[in-house]
Amino acid sequence: MLIRCLSALARTGLTPSRLTCQARLTPVRRFCRSPPPTMATFGRYTHAIVCRVPNSFKESALGLSGPVALDEARRQHEAYVRALRQLDVDVIELPSDEKHPDCVFVEDCAVVCNGIALLCRPGHASRRGEVDTIRAVIKKELELPIVEVLDPKATLDGGDVLFTGREFFVGLSGRTNEAGAAAVAAAFPEFSCTPVRVPAGELHLKSLVTMAGPDILCVSETDESQTVLKRIEREATFRYQTLTVREPAGANCVLVNGTLIHRPRSECPDACDVFEDRLSTALHPVCISELAKADAGLTCCSILIRKSKRPQL
């Protein structure tokens, strides 16, 4: 599977030798993996990790676009967590960490698939301390085997990792480099893993494309989102359906246990119309307008996990 990652990188003009030398991981073959997910289980989760909003978020979160109403941000986050619990997800809620203003965006700290947790190495150095807390939770509470990225030159944000249920796409962005993409390929060798260049000015791959259902890519009408879609379609091992919405924020949604969590009509009216018209999935709107002032989407606020009932060895 790493071969596919290398060949795709060659088409982007990146250097394959740099990719291989930068991806030094702890061995993963000794781990007892869960049965490979099928499309029948795609979007099915048993657990989620979330983190409360710290006071420091208001002034020090990265990329703030305007003043934050902190109390409202917390209410919105509580509604997000409540939605997960209503969908039969066992939520592990971490206390806020004032040393890390962006700690609420846990997605960037780990990628969990097939019973294995790959701990990320966030592209912004100020966020790397957040991974220590996530490591402890995954190891002690969830008892999942862990893969570490050891290459000090590698950067990887979870927001750049899109799993379709069939393969991985990893955004090459300001936060994730080719060595980070190689780390994903090495951690999950049972899946194809393809790097996709994220247009300049966009934070993450999942700022532009997410999964709205099994085999359904959700994108917006923006040039950036459409460019990424074309790159994915060119490299994909499967032909996906596409759901296109007008609002950029509307393209970031989360499929959880048969329900699509999406932005509400007050924020993304066209996306709501498209979801209602085109999807048979249950819909659950959640407002995150205050958290979005730090360039966040719905996917940012949780690490979703499908834990096998079979004990790990």
C-alpha positions, 0 to 999 in steps of 0.5 A, spaced: 500 500 500 505 504 501 507 503 493 501 506 491 502 512 496 509 513 493 507 513 486 501 518 487 506 522 490 511 522 484 505 524 480 505 530 485 512 532 484 514 530 491 520 526 492 519 518 494 526 517 497 524 523 502 517 520 503 520 513 505 526 515 510 521 520 514 516 515 516 519 511 521 514 507 525 514 503 531 512 496 528 505 494 527 505 487 525 505 484 532 498 488 533 492 484 533 487 488 529 480 488 529 476 485 523 477 489 517 471 494 516 466 493 511 461 498 508 456 495 512 460 498 518 462 504 515 460 510 520 459 505 526 462 507 532 462 505 539 466 510 542 469 518 542 474 522 545 472 529 546 475 535 550 472 541 553 473 548 551 478 552 555 478 559 557 484 560 553 480 558 547 477 565 547 484 569 546 489 564 543 486 559 539 490 558 532 487 562 526 481 566 530 477 570 525 473 574 530 471 575 537 469 568 541 463 568 545 466 563 550 459 561 554 456 560 547 462 556 544 461 551 550 454 550 549 455 549 542 460 544 544 456 541 549 450 540 544 455 536 539 457 531 545 450 530 547 448 528 539 454 523 540 451 520 546 444 520 543 447 516 537 449 511 542 456 513 542 460 512 549 463 519 550 470 520 553 470 527 555 476 530 557 477 536 561 479 543 558 487 544 558 489 551 559 496 550 556 493 548 549 487 553 547 486 548 541 485 542 545 478 542 543 480 540 536 482 533 538 481 530 531 488 532 529 491 528 535 490 521 532 487 517 527 484 510 529 482 505 524 481 497 524 483 497 532 489 501 531 491 508 533 496 512 530 498 518 534 499 524 530 505 529 530 501 536 529 504 541 524 503 547 529 508 545 534 504 549 539 499 543 539 504 537 540 503 537 547 496 535 546 498 528 543 500 526 550 493 526 553 490 523 547 495 517 548 494 516 555 486 515 554 487 511 548 492 506 551 489 506 558 482 507 557 480 504 550 486 499 551 488 500 543 495 498 540 498 505 538 503 507 533 508 512 534 511 517 528 518 517 530 521 522 524 522 529 527 521 531 520 514 528 519 508 532 520 501 530 521 494 533 523 488 528 523 484 533 520 488 531 513 486 524 514 480 522 510 478 515 510 472 513 506 471 506 508 475 503 502 481 507 502 485 513 505 486 520 502 491 524 506 492 532 505 498 535 504 497 541 507 501 547 511 500 542 517 501 535 514 507 533 509 509 527 505 512 524 511 506 524 515 502 521 509 507 515 509 506 514 516 498 513 515 500 508 509 505 504 514 500 504 520 494 501 515 498 497 510 491 493 509 488 500 505 490 504 499 493 511 502 493 516 497 496 523 498 492 529 495 495 536 495 490 541 499 490 548 495 494 554 499 490 557 504 485 551 506 487 548 513 486 541 512 483 536 507 477 535 511 475 543 510 474 541 503 471 534 503 468 529 508 464 523 507 456 524 507 454 516 507 457 510 505 461 511 498 458 518 498 463 524 498 461 531 500 464 537 497 462 544 496 462 548 490 468 552 491 474 552 486 478 549 492 473 543 494 472 542 486 480 541 485 481 536 491 475 532 488 478 532 481 484 529 485 481 524 489 477 522 483 483 521 479 487 517 484 481 513 487 480 505 487 473 506 487 468 510 484 464 514 489 458 518 489 458 526 490 454 530 494 455 538 492 453 543 497 453 551 496 457 553 503 464 551 504 462 549 511 456 545 509 461 540 506 464 538 513 459 533 516 460 527 520 456 520 519 455 517 526 451 510 527 446 512 521 445 519 522 449 525 519 451 530 524 451 537 519 451 544 520 444 547 521 440 551 517 441 558 520 449 557 518 448 552 511 441 553 508 443 550 502 447 544 505 441 542 509 436 542 503 441 538 499 441 533 505 434 533 506 433 532 498 438 527 496 440 523 503 435 517 506 440 518 512 437 521 519 439 528 520 442 531 526 444 539 525 449 542 530 451 549 531 458 550 532 459 558 529 463 560 535 468 554 534 468 555 527 471 562 528 478 558 529 477 555 522 474 549 525 469 544 522 464 538 526 469 533 524 475 537 528 471 536 535 472 528 536 476 522 535 471 517 533 472 509 534 469 503 533 472 498 538 472 491 537 468 486 542 474 482 541 480 483 546 486 486 544 492 481 545 
